Amino acid sequence: MLCPKCHAAMEHVVIDNTQVDRCTECRGLWFDLEEHEELKAHADALDTGDPALGSLQNAIDRIRCPICPGDQLMIRMVDPKQPHIWFESCGVCHGRFYDAGEFKDFADFTVAEWFRSLRSTPRP
């Protein structure tokens, strides 16, 4: 599989008998349906990329699902609890792609972030 953002090879990472794909270059993460919820406790081990690079990669928002045939365009999503986190999700297989640093941030939802979400303004 190739990374939907930078098109580099994805490597398999297995944690708790669950396989996740991580880009060898930009370090973005691909999760199949619901794997992102199952592996929150392992975010530090999985999300090893540079958040600054992830922020740059986040600007790339029209990406194709690396799993589905037919060049399925993915949907840009916003985490409702943490509206500063944007990730891409496939409307067919429901896989998710997180840029470097996003999954750690997603998994580490703190009280301070809850307060920040109350005053966050939606992105255009």
Sequence and secondary structure as in RCSB ss.txt:
>XXXX:A:sequence
MLCPKCHAAMEHVVIDNTQVDRCTECRGLWFDLEEHEELKAHADALDTGDPALGSLQNAIDRIRCPICPGDQLMI
RMVDPKQPHIWFESCGVCHGRFYDAGEFKDFADFTVAEWFRSLRSTPRP
>XXXX:A:secstr
 B TTT  BEEEEEETTEEEEEESSS  EEE TTHHHHTGGGHHHH  S HHHHHHHTT    B SSSSS  B E
EEE SS TT EEEE TTT  EEE TTHHHHHH   HHHHHHHHH     
